[in-house]
C-alpha cells in the first residue's frame, strides 16, 4: 500500500513538471525555542520548553505563480530527550495567489497568516505544537487593509478522538491617517467521539472582538507605535448543562519598537473568558489560560539580537500578571528560513519590510 502511494506521488510530480509554465519551488523553515517559565503555578505550570522544528517543503508553481501545489512535513523535536517524544505534522496543500485574493486548501503552514493569531485565540504552547492549519485559508489584501478567514479542522472524529474545529476571522482597515479599524472573531466547536458515553457533551464557543486603534509611528521617532482597544464578547455553552455563559471585557494591545528594541503590552479586564476551561482545558479553549482571570496584563520586552531576510534571533522577557498569580518567562527564539527565491537572489542586504519575522 505504501509503495503504491509513493509511486503515485512520484508519477504525479513527474506529470506536474511536464506542464508548461511550471516552476519547482522549495523552502526550509527551521525554528528553535527556549522558554523558561517561572512564578506562581496557578493558571499554567512552571516549566522549561526547549524544542526545535524543521519544516522542509517542495512544490510546483504554475501560470506565473497563481496556482501552487506543495507538500512537506514539520518535525518537532524536544531537546534533551534523544529521539523520544518527537512529533511529525504533514503539510500538503493547494494555494491560489493573485494581487488581491489568496486561497489555500489542505494542511498548510500558519506562516501563511498575515498576522499571527492572538493569544486569546491560540496560546504560545499550542502555537509551538500546532504549526499547521488543517482546512482552508481565504485572504483579501489591499494597501490599506486585509481580512483572513480560516477553517482549522483540528481533530477528526474517531472511536477515541472527539471531533473539533474552529473558524477564525481577522481583519484590519486603515481608512485614513492614523486611524485603524479591525476585529477578530472565532467559532469553536467540540463534538463527541463516535462511540460516546453519557459524560460527553457537545460544546460551542463564540468570540467577537471588534476594535479601533491608532498607528502613531509617523508622529514619533519610533519605528513602530500602535494601540488597539475594543470589547471582547464570549458565548460559551456545554450542551449537557442549561444556558449559556456570556463573559465579556475589554482587550487592549499596544506595540512600540525602536531599532532593535520593542515592548508589547496586552491588557484584559472583565469576566472569566473560559468558564469551561476547568472541565475541558485546551481541548476546547486553546487561548492562554490567564484569560480566566478578571484582570490580566502581559508585558513583553524583547530585543532583536540579529535579523535579516533569512534569520531572526530574538530574546524576550515576558511578565504575566493577574490578581492570583505572577509569572516571569525568559525566551529565546531563532528562526531561519531559506527558499528558492532567496537562494537565487544573492542579495546580502534588505530593508526593514523584508526582515524575517518571528512567527512566535
Secondary structure by P-SEA (a helix, b strand, c coil): caaaaaaaaaaaaaaaaaccbbbbbbbbbbbbbbbbbbcccccccbbbbbbbbbbbbbbccccccccccbbbbbbbbbccccccbbbbbbbbbbbbbcccbbbbcccccccccccccccccccaaaaaacccccbbbbbbbccccbbbbbbbccccccccbbbbbbbbbbbcccccccbbbcbbbbbbbbbbcccccccbbbbbbbbbbbbccccccccccccbbbbbbbbbbbbbbcccccbbbbbbbbbbbbbbbccccbbbbbbbbcccccccccccccccccccccccccbbbbbbbbbcccccccbbbbbbbbbbbcccbbbbbbbbbbbbbbcaaaaaaccccccccccccccc
